[in-house]
């Protein structure tokens, strides 16, 4: 695997993890609200709530400490215009 492809793969993994965490945060909030209205007991489970709060803290920390992490990984892989054109053609 070429070095450029490795950077792109790592950037894709970072982007996917960020997206999954964001979906969990938003969906978790919706589930807690709906679950409490419907008297679902599992939405108040300690482990679910701790995981949800933990995900919120991760998102806040990433926002403050590493904005644009995925882009900083992805764009060094495109060290020339030729690589950028090749990437866009894929």
Secondary structure by P-SEA (a helix, b strand, c coil): ccaaaaaaaaaaaaaaaaaaaaaaaaaaaaaaaaaaaacccccccaaaaaaaaaaaaaaaaaaacccaaaaaacccccccaaaaaaaaac
